[in-house]
Amino acid sequence: MSTSESLDRMELCESLLTWISNLKKVLKGILDFNQEILGQHINDFRLPDVTLIGEHSDAAELGRMLQLILGCAVSCEQKQEYIQTIMSMEESVQHVVMTAIQELMSKETPVATGSDSFEDLDRQLKKTVEELNEALNTKEEIAQRCRELDMQVAALQDEKSSLLAENQVLMERLNQSDSIEDVNSPAGRRHLQLQTQLEQLQEETFRLEASKDDYRIRCEELEKELLDVKSQNEELSSLADEAQSLKDEMDVLRHSSDKVSKLEGTIEHYKKKLEDMGLLRRQIKLLEEKNTVLMQTNVSLEEELRKANAAKGQLETYKRQVVELQNRLSEESKKADKMEFEYKRLKEKVDSLQKKKIECVQRETL
């Protein structure tokens, strides 16, 4: 496989994936539009497979996608324009479109809004669509019946013409041969039979003409009823638009009410905070008074501390003097002990010398 073919295949795959992704976005947009704008949930309806549409252009899946789009068209704000466009189509196309819309609407359920009026209006709209569909079906049946009657009348007229021609031929033959006044003759019997058959055909023709007129009148009445249903549908559409606007206004008011509730809660919260701030102010005032007393006490304590520091300096001086005196006393004590020791030693020497002196004196005396 060449590089160009690989690139072409990659581009084809990318375009296919992009196409499928876009189809998924369209399908999601349709479902979101039904739920958020129209307030409808689609239940028990098989959603189209966008993969089959993108890869194989599946006709059935495309039909389901178009069915969803038609449901949005006949339910949106511009639905009257789309309905008029549908009504201007051929009857067979109208029948197919209305069947698809009716099938889709039978699967739709309104989103819970807390108000029964929207559900009643939705049911009334569905009923109107059903009546419109029935009127279209009845109109189609009557039109088909009229066409059949026209064909029967044309066939009877052809048969009448052929019988008249045959009667003319027979009359000419009778004029040439037997008299038709004689009912016992073959020509008279044939003439009587043809005349009876002609009268029956004329009666059948008159009856069919009368039925045709009756069906035509019925068709006109149904067309009038269809116009009435269309006008009712327009009124219901305007009521639906008004209900939608009221619903939007209700949503806005509900949103405003939620905001008011939140603001009231915020106000209550701030009121409590103000009350707490009043208590805090009183507590702060008491604390300020206590702080003033404590500051005064602190000043007096600082003064006493300053005095104590001064006394402490003198005390340190006295301590140093005491230490010095103690040191001097210790030195003097040591000196005194030393002098006492010297004194004792000298005294012993003196005593020994005196003893020796006494002994010497005694010796000299002897």
C-alpha positions in Angstrom: 0.0 0.0 0.0 1.4 3.4 -1.0 1.8 6.4 1.3 -0.8 8.4 -0.6 -3.4 5.6 -0.2 -2.6 5.4 3.6 -3.0 9.2 3.9 -6.3 9.0 2.0 -7.6 6.3 4.2 -6.5 8.2 7.3 -8.3 11.3 6.1 -11.4 9.2 5.3 -11.4 7.7 8.8 -10.9 11.2 10.4 -13.8 12.6 8.3 -16.0 9.7 9.2 -15.2 10.1 12.9 -15.9 13.8 12.7 -19.2 13.1 10.9 -20.3 10.6 13.6 -19.2 13.0 16.3 -21.3 15.8 14.7 -24.3 13.4 14.5 -23.9 12.6 18.2 -23.9 16.3 19.0 -27.1 16.8 16.9 -28.8 13.9 18.7 -27.8 15.3 22.1 -29.0 18.7 21.1 -32.4 17.3 20.0 -32.7 15.4 23.3 -31.7 18.5 25.4 -34.1 20.7 23.4 -37.0 18.2 24.2 -36.1 18.1 27.8 -35.0 21.7 28.6 -37.1 23.8 26.2 -40.1 21.6 25.5 -40.2 20.0 28.9 -40.6 16.5 27.4 -39.0 13.1 28.2 -38.8 10.5 25.4 -39.5 7.1 26.8 -39.6 3.6 25.1 -38.3 5.1 21.9 -35.3 3.5 20.3 -32.8 6.3 19.6 -31.1 6.3 16.1 -27.7 4.7 15.8 -25.5 7.5 14.6 -22.7 5.0 13.8 -24.9 3.2 11.3 -25.9 6.6 9.8 -22.3 7.8 9.5 -20.8 4.5 8.2 -23.6 3.1 6.0 -26.2 5.9 5.7 -28.8 3.6 7.1 -32.3 4.7 5.9 -34.1 3.3 9.0 -31.8 5.2 11.4 -32.0 8.3 9.3 -35.8 8.0 9.5 -35.7 7.9 13.3 -33.4 10.9 13.4 -35.9 12.8 11.1 -38.7 11.6 13.3 -37.1 13.3 16.3 -36.5 16.5 14.3 -40.2 16.5 13.2 -41.2 16.2 16.9 -39.2 19.2 17.7 -40.6 21.1 14.7 -44.3 20.6 15.6 -43.6 21.5 19.3 -41.4 24.5 19.1 -42.5 28.2 19.0 -42.6 28.3 15.1 -44.6 25.1 15.0 -47.5 26.7 13.2 -45.3 27.4 10.2 -44.1 23.8 10.1 -47.7 22.5 10.5 -48.9 24.7 7.6 -46.0 23.3 5.5 -47.0 19.7 6.4 -50.6 20.4 5.6 -49.6 21.7 2.1 -47.9 18.4 1.2 -49.5 15.5 -0.6 -52.0 13.5 1.4 -49.8 10.4 1.3 -46.8 12.4 2.6 -49.1 14.0 5.2 -50.2 10.6 6.4 -46.7 9.3 6.8 -45.5 12.5 8.6 -48.5 12.5 11.0 -48.0 8.8 11.7 -44.4 9.5 12.6 -45.3 12.5 14.8 -48.1 10.6 16.5 -45.7 7.6 17.2 -43.1 10.0 18.7 -45.6 12.0 20.8 -47.0 8.8 22.3 -43.6 8.1 23.7 -43.2 11.6 25.2 -44.0 12.3 28.8 -44.0 15.8 30.3 -41.3 16.8 32.8 -42.7 17.3 36.3 -43.2 21.1 36.8 -45.4 21.2 39.8 -48.4 22.5 37.8 -51.2 20.4 36.4 -52.2 23.1 33.8 -49.1 22.2 31.6 -50.0 18.5 31.7 -53.6 19.3 30.7 -52.4 21.5 27.9 -50.0 18.8 26.7 -52.8 16.2 26.7 -55.1 18.6 24.9 -52.4 19.2 22.2 -52.0 15.4 21.8 -55.7 15.0 21.5 -55.9 17.7 18.9 -53.1 16.0 16.9 -55.0 12.7 17.1 -58.2 14.4 16.0 -56.3 16.1 13.1 -54.9 12.8 12.1 -58.3 11.1 12.3 -59.8 13.9 10.2 -57.0 13.5 7.6 -57.6 9.7 7.5 -61.4 10.3 7.1 -60.8 12.9 4.4 -58.5 10.4 2.6 -61.1 7.6 2.9 -63.9 9.9 1.6 -61.7 11.1 -1.2 -61.0 7.4 -2.1 -64.7 6.6 -1.9 -65.5 9.6 -4.2 -62.9 8.4 -6.7 -64.4 4.9 -6.6 -67.9 6.3 -7.1 -66.6 8.4 -10.0 -65.2 5.3 -11.5 -68.4 3.4 -10.9 -70.5 6.3 -12.5 -68.1 6.4 -15.4 -68.4 2.6 -15.9 -72.2 2.8 -15.6 -72.3 5.7 -18.1 -70.2 3.6 -20.5 -72.4 0.7 -19.9 -75.5 2.9 -20.4 -74.0 4.3 -23.6 -73.3 0.7 -24.9 -76.8 -0.3 -23.9 -78.3 2.7 -25.7 -76.3 1.9 -28.7 -77.4 -1.7 -28.5 -80.9 -0.6 -28.0 -80.7 1.6 -31.0 -79.4 -1.2 -33.1 -82.2 -3.5 -31.8 -84.7 -0.8 -32.5 -83.5 -0.5 -36.1 -83.7 -4.3 -36.4 -87.2 -4.2 -34.9 -88.3 -1.6 -37.3 -87.1 -3.8 -40.1 -88.7 -7.0 -38.7 -91.1 -7.5 -35.8 -92.8 -4.8 -33.8 -91.5 -4.1 -30.3 -95.0 -3.5 -29.1 -95.7 -7.2 -29.2 -94.2 -8.5 -25.9 -94.7 -12.1 -27.0 -92.3 -11.6 -29.9 -88.5 -12.1 -29.3 -87.8 -8.5 -30.1 -90.5 -7.3 -27.7 -89.2 -9.5 -24.9 -85.6 -8.3 -25.6 -86.8 -4.8 -25.7 -88.6 -5.1 -22.4 -85.6 -6.8 -20.8 -83.3 -4.1 -22.0 -85.7 -1.4 -21.0 -85.9 -2.9 -17.5 -82.2 -3.2 -17.3 -81.8 0.4 -18.5 -84.2 1.6 -15.8 -82.3 -0.4 -13.2 -79.1 1.1 -14.4 -80.6 4.6 -14.3 -81.8 4.0 -10.8 -78.4 2.8 -9.8 -76.8 5.8 -11.5 -79.2 8.2 -9.7 -78.4 6.4 -6.4 -74.7 6.6 -7.0 -75.0 10.3 -8.0 -76.9 10.9 -4.7 -74.3 9.0 -2.7 -71.6 10.9 -4.5 -73.3 14.2 -3.6 -73.8 12.9 0.0 -70.1 12.0 0.2 -69.1 15.3 -1.4 -71.2 17.1 1.2 -69.7 15.0 4.0 -66.2 15.8 2.6 -67.0 19.5 2.7 -68.2 19.1 6.2 -65.1 17.3 7.2 -63.0 20.0 5.5 -64.9 22.5 7.6 -64.2 20.4 10.7 -60.6 20.2 9.7 -60.4 24.0 9.4 -62.1 24.2 12.8 -59.5 21.8 14.2 -56.8 23.8 12.6 -58.1 27.0 14.2 -58.4 25.1 17.5 -54.9 23.9 17.0 -53.7 27.5 16.4 -55.6 28.6 19.6 -54.0 25.8 21.5 -50.6 26.7 20.0 -51.1 30.3 21.2 -52.2 28.9 24.6 -49.1 26.7 24.6 -46.9 29.7 23.8 -48.6 31.7 26.5 -48.3 28.8 28.9 -44.6 28.5 28.0 -44.1 32.2 28.6 -46.0 31.9 32.0 -43.8 28.9 32.8 -40.7 30.9 32.0 -42.1 33.8 34.1 -42.8 31.3 36.9 -39.2 30.0 36.6 -38.0 33.6 36.9 -40.2 34.3 39.9 -39.2 31.0 41.5 -35.6 32.0 40.9 -36.3 35.4 42.4 -38.1 33.8 45.3 -35.1 31.6 45.9 -32.9 34.7 45.9 -35.2 36.5 48.3 -35.1 33.5 50.6 -31.3 33.4 50.5 -31.2 37.2 51.1 -33.6 36.8 54.1 -31.4 34.1 55.4 -28.4 36.3 54.9 -30.2 39.2 56.7 -31.0 36.9 59.6 -27.4 35.8 59.7 -26.2 39.4 59.8 -28.8 40.3 62.5 -27.4 37.5 64.6 -23.9 38.8 63.9 -25.0 42.3 64.9 -26.4 40.9 68.1 -23.2 39.0 68.7 -21.3 42.2 67.9 -23.3 44.1 70.6 -22.4 41.4 73.1 -18.8 41.6 71.8 -18.9 45.4 72.3 -20.0 45.0 75.9 -17.4 42.4 76.4 -14.8 44.6 74.8 -15.8 47.5 77.1 -15.5 45.3 80.1 -12.1 44.1 78.9 -11.0 47.7 78.3 -12.0 48.6 81.8 -10.1 45.5 83.1 -7.2 46.5 80.8 -7.2 50.0 82.3 -7.1 48.5 85.8 -4.4 46.1 84.8 -2.4 48.9 83.2 -2.6 50.9 86.4 -1.6 47.9 88.4 1.2 47.3 85.9 2.4 50.9 86.3 2.4 50.6 90.1 4.1 47.2 89.8 6.7 48.7 87.4 7.3 51.5 90.0 7.7 49.0 92.7 9.9 46.9 90.4 12.0 50.0 89.7 12.3 50.6 93.4 13.1 47.0 94.0 15.7 47.1 91.3 17.3 50.1 93.1 17.1 48.3 96.4 18.5 45.2 94.6 21.5 47.3 93.5 22.1 48.4 97.1 21.6 44.9 98.2 24.2 43.7 95.7 26.6 46.3 97.0 26.0 45.2 100.6 26.4 41.6 99.5 29.7 42.4 97.9 30.8 44.3 101.0 29.7 41.4 103.2 31.7 39.0 100.9 34.7 41.3 101.1 34.4 41.6 104.9 33.9 37.8 105.1 37.1 37.4 103.1 38.9 39.8 105.2 37.6 38.1 108.4 38.7 34.8 107.0 42.2 36.2 106.3 42.3 37.8 109.8 41.1 34.6 111.3 43.9 32.8 109.5 46.4 35.4 110.7 45.0 35.1 114.2 45.3 31.3 114.1 48.8 31.6 112.8 49.8 34.2 115.5 48.1 32.0 118.1 50.2 29.0 116.8 53.3 31.2 116.9 52.4 32.4 120.3 52.0 28.8 121.6 55.3 27.8 120.0 57.1 30.8 121.5 55.4 30.2 124.9 56.6 26.7 124.8 60.1 27.9 124.0 59.9 30.5 126.8 58.7 27.8 129.2 61.5 25.5 128.2 64.0 28.4 128.5 62.6 29.3 132.0 62.9 25.7 133.0 66.5 25.6 131.7 67.2 28.9 133.5 65.8 27.6 136.8 67.8 24.4 136.4 70.9 26.5 135.7 70.2 28.7 138.7 69.7 25.6 140.9 73.0 24.2 139.6 74.8 27.4 140.3 73.4 27.5 143.8 74.5 24.1 144.4 
